[in-house]
Amino acid sequence: MDRNEPTWRKASRSSGNGGACVELAGFPDGIGIRDSKNPTGPKLLISHNTFRALLTRLGEGHGPE
């Protein structure tokens, strides 16, 4: 394993939904998000603060808006 490569993780509750999942990985400057069905495809990088705000909104029952 390349120590420079991030460790991508899929949510433990993601099985059973037809494979429609995202994976997350921590980077020094943010959180990487990718489609689990296309790991070599495009990736999104959002800041740690933006990711925390997203989790807060989702936890409150709101969409990401």
Chimera marker file (.cmm) of the C-alpha trace (Angstrom):
<marker_set name="trace">
<marker id="1" x="0.000" y="0.000" z="0.000" r="1" g="1" b="0" radius="0.5"/>
<marker id="2" x="1.261" y="3.451" z="-0.934" r="1" g="1" b="0" radius="0.5"/>
<marker id="3" x="1.450" y="5.553" z="2.221" r="1" g="1" b="0" radius="0.5"/>
<marker id="4" x="0.802" y="8.667" z="0.119" r="1" g="1" b="0" radius="0.5"/>
<marker id="5" x="-2.524" y="7.317" z="-1.117" r="1" g="1" b="0" radius="0.5"/>
<marker id="6" x="-5.566" y="8.188" z="0.989" r="1" g="1" b="0" radius="0.5"/>
<marker id="7" x="-7.679" y="5.497" z="2.590" r="1" g="1" b="0" radius="0.5"/>
<marker id="8" x="-11.130" y="5.672" z="1.044" r="1" g="1" b="0" radius="0.5"/>
<marker id="9" x="-14.011" y="4.526" z="3.260" r="1" g="1" b="0" radius="0.5"/>
<marker id="10" x="-17.606" y="3.690" z="2.501" r="1" g="1" b="0" radius="0.5"/>
<marker id="11" x="-20.325" y="4.025" z="5.146" r="1" g="1" b="0" radius="0.5"/>
<marker id="12" x="-21.101" y="0.785" z="6.959" r="1" g="1" b="0" radius="0.5"/>
<marker id="13" x="-24.812" y="1.331" z="6.242" r="1" g="1" b="0" radius="0.5"/>
<marker id="14" x="-24.268" y="1.673" z="2.507" r="1" g="1" b="0" radius="0.5"/>
<marker id="15" x="-24.766" y="-1.989" z="1.593" r="1" g="1" b="0" radius="0.5"/>
<marker id="16" x="-28.091" y="-3.044" z="0.155" r="1" g="1" b="0" radius="0.5"/>
<marker id="17" x="-28.828" y="0.103" z="-1.834" r="1" g="1" b="0" radius="0.5"/>
<marker id="18" x="-27.757" y="-1.192" z="-5.240" r="1" g="1" b="0" radius="0.5"/>
<marker id="19" x="-24.212" y="0.100" z="-4.940" r="1" g="1" b="0" radius="0.5"/>
<marker id="20" x="-25.215" y="3.778" z="-5.023" r="1" g="1" b="0" radius="0.5"/>
<marker id="21" x="-22.588" y="4.885" z="-2.524" r="1" g="1" b="0" radius="0.5"/>
<marker id="22" x="-20.009" y="7.548" z="-1.979" r="1" g="1" b="0" radius="0.5"/>
<marker id="23" x="-16.634" y="7.054" z="-0.388" r="1" g="1" b="0" radius="0.5"/>
<marker id="24" x="-14.771" y="9.554" z="1.774" r="1" g="1" b="0" radius="0.5"/>
<marker id="25" x="-11.074" y="10.070" z="2.436" r="1" g="1" b="0" radius="0.5"/>
<marker id="26" x="-9.256" y="12.518" z="4.668" r="1" g="1" b="0" radius="0.5"/>
<marker id="27" x="-6.678" y="14.864" z="3.151" r="1" g="1" b="0" radius="0.5"/>
<marker id="28" x="-4.636" y="17.556" z="4.897" r="1" g="1" b="0" radius="0.5"/>
<marker id="29" x="-6.680" y="20.292" z="3.205" r="1" g="1" b="0" radius="0.5"/>
<marker id="30" x="-10.127" y="18.709" z="3.276" r="1" g="1" b="0" radius="0.5"/>
<marker id="31" x="-12.349" y="15.696" z="2.706" r="1" g="1" b="0" radius="0.5"/>
<marker id="32" x="-12.335" y="13.844" z="-0.603" r="1" g="1" b="0" radius="0.5"/>
<marker id="33" x="-15.603" y="12.450" z="-1.957" r="1" g="1" b="0" radius="0.5"/>
<marker id="34" x="-15.914" y="9.984" z="-4.840" r="1" g="1" b="0" radius="0.5"/>
<marker id="35" x="-18.387" y="7.553" z="-6.403" r="1" g="1" b="0" radius="0.5"/>
<marker id="36" x="-17.690" y="4.044" z="-5.098" r="1" g="1" b="0" radius="0.5"/>
<marker id="37" x="-18.666" y="2.537" z="-8.467" r="1" g="1" b="0" radius="0.5"/>
<marker id="38" x="-16.104" y="4.703" z="-10.283" r="1" g="1" b="0" radius="0.5"/>
<marker id="39" x="-13.057" y="5.030" z="-8.005" r="1" g="1" b="0" radius="0.5"/>
<marker id="40" x="-10.813" y="6.308" z="-10.807" r="1" g="1" b="0" radius="0.5"/>
<marker id="41" x="-13.369" y="8.930" z="-11.866" r="1" g="1" b="0" radius="0.5"/>
<marker id="42" x="-13.709" y="12.514" z="-10.699" r="1" g="1" b="0" radius="0.5"/>
<marker id="43" x="-13.346" y="13.393" z="-7.040" r="1" g="1" b="0" radius="0.5"/>
<marker id="44" x="-14.613" y="16.322" z="-5.039" r="1" g="1" b="0" radius="0.5"/>
<marker id="45" x="-12.510" y="17.948" z="-2.319" r="1" g="1" b="0" radius="0.5"/>
<marker id="46" x="-14.289" y="20.103" z="0.264" r="1" g="1" b="0" radius="0.5"/>
<marker id="47" x="-12.815" y="21.867" z="3.252" r="1" g="1" b="0" radius="0.5"/>
<marker id="48" x="-13.062" y="20.376" z="6.721" r="1" g="1" b="0" radius="0.5"/>
<marker id="49" x="-15.343" y="23.242" z="7.792" r="1" g="1" b="0" radius="0.5"/>
<marker id="50" x="-17.672" y="22.729" z="4.829" r="1" g="1" b="0" radius="0.5"/>
<marker id="51" x="-17.841" y="19.010" z="5.567" r="1" g="1" b="0" radius="0.5"/>
<marker id="52" x="-18.714" y="19.677" z="9.221" r="1" g="1" b="0" radius="0.5"/>
<marker id="53" x="-21.443" y="22.097" z="8.125" r="1" g="1" b="0" radius="0.5"/>
<marker id="54" x="-22.825" y="19.478" z="5.720" r="1" g="1" b="0" radius="0.5"/>
<marker id="55" x="-22.964" y="16.856" z="8.474" r="1" g="1" b="0" radius="0.5"/>
<marker id="56" x="-24.676" y="19.334" z="10.795" r="1" g="1" b="0" radius="0.5"/>
<marker id="57" x="-27.325" y="20.156" z="8.171" r="1" g="1" b="0" radius="0.5"/>
<marker id="58" x="-27.935" y="16.497" z="7.404" r="1" g="1" b="0" radius="0.5"/>
<marker id="59" x="-28.178" y="15.704" z="11.120" r="1" g="1" b="0" radius="0.5"/>
<marker id="60" x="-30.847" y="18.366" z="11.453" r="1" g="1" b="0" radius="0.5"/>
<marker id="61" x="-32.878" y="16.650" z="8.729" r="1" g="1" b="0" radius="0.5"/>
<marker id="62" x="-32.083" y="19.204" z="6.040" r="1" g="1" b="0" radius="0.5"/>
<marker id="63" x="-30.643" y="18.559" z="2.607" r="1" g="1" b="0" radius="0.5"/>
<marker id="64" x="-27.257" y="19.953" z="1.588" r="1" g="1" b="0" radius="0.5"/>
<marker id="65" x="-28.838" y="22.980" z="-0.207" r="1" g="1" b="0" radius="0.5"/>
<link id1="1" id2="2" r="1" g="1" b="0" radius="0.2"/>
<link id1="2" id2="3" r="1" g="1" b="0" radius="0.2"/>
<link id1="3" id2="4" r="1" g="1" b="0" radius="0.2"/>
<link id1="4" id2="5" r="1" g="1" b="0" radius="0.2"/>
<link id1="5" id2="6" r="1" g="1" b="0" radius="0.2"/>
<link id1="6" id2="7" r="1" g="1" b="0" radius="0.2"/>
<link id1="7" id2="8" r="1" g="1" b="0" radius="0.2"/>
<link id1="8" id2="9" r="1" g="1" b="0" radius="0.2"/>
<link id1="9" id2="10" r="1" g="1" b="0" radius="0.2"/>
<link id1="10" id2="11" r="1" g="1" b="0" radius="0.2"/>
<link id1="11" id2="12" r="1" g="1" b="0" radius="0.2"/>
<link id1="12" id2="13" r="1" g="1" b="0" radius="0.2"/>
<link id1="13" id2="14" r="1" g="1" b="0" radius="0.2"/>
<link id1="14" id2="15" r="1" g="1" b="0" radius="0.2"/>
<link id1="15" id2="16" r="1" g="1" b="0" radius="0.2"/>
<link id1="16" id2="17" r="1" g="1" b="0" radius="0.2"/>
<link id1="17" id2="18" r="1" g="1" b="0" radius="0.2"/>
<link id1="18" id2="19" r="1" g="1" b="0" radius="0.2"/>
<link id1="19" id2="20" r="1" g="1" b="0" radius="0.2"/>
<link id1="20" id2="21" r="1" g="1" b="0" radius="0.2"/>
<link id1="21" id2="22" r="1" g="1" b="0" radius="0.2"/>
<link id1="22" id2="23" r="1" g="1" b="0" radius="0.2"/>
<link id1="23" id2="24" r="1" g="1" b="0" radius="0.2"/>
<link id1="24" id2="25" r="1" g="1" b="0" radius="0.2"/>
<link id1="25" id2="26" r="1" g="1" b="0" radius="0.2"/>
<link id1="26" id2="27" r="1" g="1" b="0" radius="0.2"/>
<link id1="27" id2="28" r="1" g="1" b="0" radius="0.2"/>
<link id1="28" id2="29" r="1" g="1" b="0" radius="0.2"/>
<link id1="29" id2="30" r="1" g="1" b="0" radius="0.2"/>
<link id1="30" id2="31" r="1" g="1" b="0" radius="0.2"/>
<link id1="31" id2="32" r="1" g="1" b="0" radius="0.2"/>
<link id1="32" id2="33" r="1" g="1" b="0" radius="0.2"/>
<link id1="33" id2="34" r="1" g="1" b="0" radius="0.2"/>
<link id1="34" id2="35" r="1" g="1" b="0" radius="0.2"/>
<link id1="35" id2="36" r="1" g="1" b="0" radius="0.2"/>
<link id1="36" id2="37" r="1" g="1" b="0" radius="0.2"/>
<link id1="37" id2="38" r="1" g="1" b="0" radius="0.2"/>
<link id1="38" id2="39" r="1" g="1" b="0" radius="0.2"/>
<link id1="39" id2="40" r="1" g="1" b="0" radius="0.2"/>
<link id1="40" id2="41" r="1" g="1" b="0" radius="0.2"/>
<link id1="41" id2="42" r="1" g="1" b="0" radius="0.2"/>
<link id1="42" id2="43" r="1" g="1" b="0" radius="0.2"/>
<link id1="43" id2="44" r="1" g="1" b="0" radius="0.2"/>
<link id1="44" id2="45" r="1" g="1" b="0" radius="0.2"/>
<link id1="45" id2="46" r="1" g="1" b="0" radius="0.2"/>
<link id1="46" id2="47" r="1" g="1" b="0" radius="0.2"/>
<link id1="47" id2="48" r="1" g="1" b="0" radius="0.2"/>
<link id1="48" id2="49" r="1" g="1" b="0" radius="0.2"/>
<link id1="49" id2="50" r="1" g="1" b="0" radius="0.2"/>
<link id1="50" id2="51" r="1" g="1" b="0" radius="0.2"/>
<link id1="51" id2="52" r="1" g="1" b="0" radius="0.2"/>
<link id1="52" id2="53" r="1" g="1" b="0" radius="0.2"/>
<link id1="53" id2="54" r="1" g="1" b="0" radius="0.2"/>
<link id1="54" id2="55" r="1" g="1" b="0" radius="0.2"/>
<link id1="55" id2="56" r="1" g="1" b="0" radius="0.2"/>
<link id1="56" id2="57" r="1" g="1" b="0" radius="0.2"/>
<link id1="57" id2="58" r="1" g="1" b="0" radius="0.2"/>
<link id1="58" id2="59" r="1" g="1" b="0" radius="0.2"/>
<link id1="59" id2="60" r="1" g="1" b="0" radius="0.2"/>
<link id1="60" id2="61" r="1" g="1" b="0" radius="0.2"/>
<link id1="61" id2="62" r="1" g="1" b="0" radius="0.2"/>
<link id1="62" id2="63" r="1" g="1" b="0" radius="0.2"/>
<link id1="63" id2="64" r="1" g="1" b="0" radius="0.2"/>
<link id1="64" id2="65" r="1" g="1" b="0" radius="0.2"/>
</marker_set>
